[in-house]
């Protein structure tokens, strides 16, 4: 495989990484495999920009955040480096920069994957950065790099030792993706690093592809996003936009309507409904949970392939220690969600 500078000298990557004989490769070229995002008009995106514009301004702003994006490949390089160009860097007081703007790396071990390190962004990051993860032994590894949860990625190059083998990854066991739709929690706020978002945990556990359609503050069950999801090829649809529904009345007006549209397009598709993850509920939150449950019960009465998990169940292994700010899960909260939802998805798949 040629490096990008051999293909076109204008794309030579200038690097400050001090590894001997480092050579950079564009992840858009084989044998690298890109999942959860696709490249269009200068950046990686989770859905087409023309669709995002029709939904609402928040979805347009967040649709190119790389949540759920993964780069997969095999190599025997003794190190893996990244050189990334980014825009729209997510910086927040309650969210680790390693989660909002960082990448992390996993290696396949047996039937699972093990975390091997984080490509940590500098605190003063403005438009990208470089980082490297080194291995103690030179051997062939099946690698997954998780992309940032709340930042746009314009270009991503992988640096490997010159002469190292590069091969396609082993394919997922379940190649038809699980599609997740929802709020900032679905997008991954506030995992300490991308691999700890609950969908990425489940993907590693079940060896399945997925697409993350979480849009911070902007998931409201609109017809435009519903129509887009209806056209997607998916193994399971999971949705939770309770937090972004501005009122109880809005949730009641849109929740079953969205479900019925998805069901009409996919008569046999397993659909999982979640209420907001919270160990203890207010009176308003109980009403919201019961609206979601009502959609489920109506579908169940019709004999449809549908499931429901309450937010209290999702947080059963974390309790009130599972939230960063009373709303967004931390790593403990996401681990609890992944365990409960993952048990169900394992049965479904």
Secondary structure as UniProt FT lines:
FT   HELIX           4..7
FT   HELIX           9..11
FT   TURN            20..21
FT   STRAND          22..26
FT   TURN            27..28
FT   TURN            30..31
FT   STRAND          33..35
FT   STRAND          38..40
FT   TURN            41..42
FT   STRAND          43..45
FT   HELIX           49..55
FT   HELIX           57..62
FT   TURN            63..64
FT   TURN            67..68
FT   STRAND          70..75
FT   STRAND          79..87
FT   TURN            93..94
FT   HELIX           97..100
FT   STRAND          103..109
FT   TURN            110..111
FT   STRAND          112..119
FT   TURN            123..124
FT   STRAND          128..134
FT   STRAND          141..146
FT   STRAND          152..161
FT   TURN            162..163
FT   STRAND          166..167
FT   STRAND          174..182
FT   HELIX           184..187
FT   TURN            188..190
FT   HELIX           194..196
FT   HELIX           198..206
FT   STRAND          208..214
FT   TURN            216..218
FT   HELIX           223..230
FT   STRAND          236..240
FT   HELIX           242..244
FT   HELIX           248..265
FT   TURN            267..268
FT   STRAND          270..274
FT   HELIX           283..301
FT   TURN            302..303
FT   STRAND          306..309
FT   HELIX           311..314
FT   TURN            315..318
FT   HELIX           319..322
FT   HELIX           331..348
//
